[in-house]
Amino acid sequence: MVRVLIVYHSKTGNTEKMAKAIAEGVNLSGAEAILKRVEDASIDDLDDIDGLILGSPTYFGTMSAEMKRFIDQSVKKRKKLENKIGAAFSSSNFVNGGNETTIISLIQALLVHGMVVAGDPLETGGHFGVVSIKDPDEKTLERCRKFGKRIGELATRLTSNQ
């Protein structure tokens, strides 16, 4: 079965709600979502996955220190992620709170790993990845489910072509 790991950091619970909805979408695609809080994740979790989705709240226009620490450690697994699907999501307190810059910082890490990065088409609400302002409402959670489903489907396609 295709496995997509979702690693996220959440202090207020907003990013966690998004991560859970994204996991629902991955599961709807027929892939298996593996959901991990960053503090519970290990770089060994990067072994034997077909996709990776990273999520972080926005702190000073970038990812949280906890997420950055996980990414810094992930360099030991760099070749394990090459040519696999990657994606990112974020939450912030304000509309102009830095969600896009946070997602770009997460995407940079995925690109360093040689991953194929999937954006978020307009029908699910964005360009770089799904975002939430404060507590995600039902419309945002539905976008998260669609985003997760898209990533699960892409992971399945990439895996079947290898």
N, C-alpha and C positions, 0 to 999 in steps of 0.2 A: 504494500500500500504506500502511496505517496504521502510523505510526512512534511508538514510545514511547521517550523518552530516560530512561535511568537514570543519575543522577549520584550518586556516593557518595564518601565519604572512609573510608579504612581504614588504621590504623597497624599493627595486629597481624594483619590478614588475616581477622578474623571478619566484619566488615561486607562485605568483598569477597566472601567465600563466599556470603553472603546475596544480594548483588547479582547474582552469576552465576546463582544458582538462580531469582531473580525474573526475570532475562532469559530463562531457559529457559521459564518459564511464559508470559511475554509471547509468545515465539515459538510456543508450543503453541496459543495463541489464534488464530494466523494473522496477528497483527501482527508488525512488525519491531522487535526490541529493539536499541537503540543504547546500549551500555554504556561509560561514561566515568568514570575516576577524576576526582575534582574538580580535581586539579592538571593534568589533561590536557584539561579541559573549558573551553570558551569560551562567552561569552554568545551568540555567533553560532550555537552549537549549538541554541539555543532557537528559531531560525527553522525553519519548516516541520516542526514535530513536532505530533503529535496528543495526546500525553500526556507527563507528566513525573513521575518517581518519584525522590524524594530520600532518601538514606540516610546516616546518620552514627552514629559511636559516641557514647556519652554522656560528656560532659565537664562536670563540675560541674552536672549536671542539665539540660544543654542541648546543642545541636549543637557540633561542633568549630569552631574559628576558621576553618579552611580552608573549611568549608561556608558559614559566615556570610559570608565574603568573597565567595564566588561569588554568594550570594543578594543581597548588597548591590549587586554589579555588575549583577545581572539586572534591576534597576529600569529600565534603558535599553530593555528588551524587554517591558515590562509589557503593552502592548496585544496583543502576539503570542501571549500565553498565555490570554487571556480566553476563558471558556466551554469550555476543554479540561480533560480529566481530570487530576487530580493525586493523588498518594499519597506516603506516607512510611514509612520503616522505620528501626530502630535496634538497636544492640547495647550491652550494658554488662557489667561484670564481676560484678555482683551482682543478685539478684532485685529488690531495692529500690534499684537503682542509678540510676534516673531515666529508664528507657526511655520511659515515657509522656510525661514532660515534654519530653524531646527530640523526640519525634514531634510533640507539640503545637506546639513552636517551629518545626518544619519546615512543619507545616500552616498556621500563621499566615502564612508567606511565600507559600504557594500561594494562600491566600485574598486576600492583598493583590494578587496578580496576577489576581484575578477567576476563578480556576479552580474547577471543580466537584471537590470533594474526596471521594474514596472511602475509607470506612473498611474495616475488616477484619472480616467477619462471624465469628461464633463458630466456625463449622466450620473456619476456618483459624487460629484461635488467639488472637484479640484483638479489640479494638474500634477502635483508632485506626490501627493498622498492625501489621505483623508485627515481632516482636522476638526477640532471641536473648540468652541469658545465656552469656557466654564463647564458646567455639568452638561454632558451631551443629552440633547432632547431626542425624541423618538425618530425624527427625521435624520438626525446625525447618526444615530445607531443603525438605521436602515442603510445609510451610506456605508457605514462600517461593514455591515453584513455583505453588501454588494462588492465592496473592495476585497474582503476576505475570500469571497467566492471567486472573484476574478483571479486572485493570486493562486488559489488552489487549482483552478483550471489551467493556468499557465504553467504551474509546477508539474501538473500531470502531462501536459503537452511536451514540455522540455524533457521530462524523464522518459517518455515513450520514444523520443527521437534519439536517445543515446545508445 
